[in-house]
Amino acid sequence: MAYPALTIRKHLKTKTIYKHYLGSAHATERSYWHVIWLLARENNPLTAEKTAEVIGCTPYWVRKLANLYNEEGPDGLVDKRKHNGNKKILG
């Protein structure tokens, strides 16, 4: 099944997305920013399928992150599990 090409809304400049990717201390959020950066690059943006291959996830997940970013902006990439009120299981 062919999907339409992903477009990333210009909530942030590509350089700022890249800085978020490199500067994120949280591993999950860093991988989210990496996905968005690969899709949003002005020169040679990757497809969802190629991004999934680079990151090591599914194209479905790449599209889901792209849609989340497009709808919520940078706040959509915050890992909501880290502030869910539960106690940490591992130290």
N, C-alpha and C positions, 0 to 999 in steps of 0.2 A: 504494500500500500504506500503510495507516494504522499508525502506530507508537503505542505507549502513551506517555502524558505522561511527561516526564522529571522525576524527583525528585532533588534534590541532598541528600546526607547532610549532617548538621550537624557536620562535622568542625571547622569554624570558624564564628564569627558572621559575618553578612553584612558588617558594618562592617570586620572583619578581612580578609575576602576583597577588599573594595574597597581597603583600604590596600595589600594585596599588588599589586593591579592598578596602582594609581597609583605605587607605590614601586619596582616592578621595573625594574632597570637593563637587563635582558636583553630585547630586543624580542620574541623568541619566547615567553618565559615571560609577559611582559606580556599578549600576546594570549590565552594560555591562561587567565590569571586573569580577563581581560575576559569571556571566554565563560562561565566559572563564575559570575562576579558577575551577568551578565545572566540566567542561569538560576536563581540562588539568591535574587534580590531578593524581599523579603517583600511589597512592594507592586508589583504588575504584573510578575511574572517573565515572561520571553519564552519562546516555544516554540523548539524546535530549529531549525525552519525560519526563524523571524523572526531568531533569533540569528545564523544563518548569513548571512542577508541583510545584517545590520548589520556583521558582521565581515568578510564577503567570502570565505567558505569554503562548504563543503557541509554540509548537515544531518547527513550521515554522520559528518563530522569532529567536529561539535559533540557528537553522541551518544557518539563514541569518547572525547573528552575528559571528558565527564560520567561515563562509566563508569569511566574511569581514576581520576578524582578520588574517586568513590564507593568504589572498591576500595582505593586506596592513600592516600587523603587528600592533603594538601598536597605530600607527597613525589612523588606521581604527576605533578605539573605541572612538575617540574624538567626542563629540556631536557637529555636524556641525551647529546646529540651533543657538548656542549661539554667533556665530560670523557671522551671515548672513547679517548684515548691517541694519536690521530693528530696529526701536525704540521699547523699552520694552512697553508692554501693561499694565502690572501690575508692581508696584513699585519694 
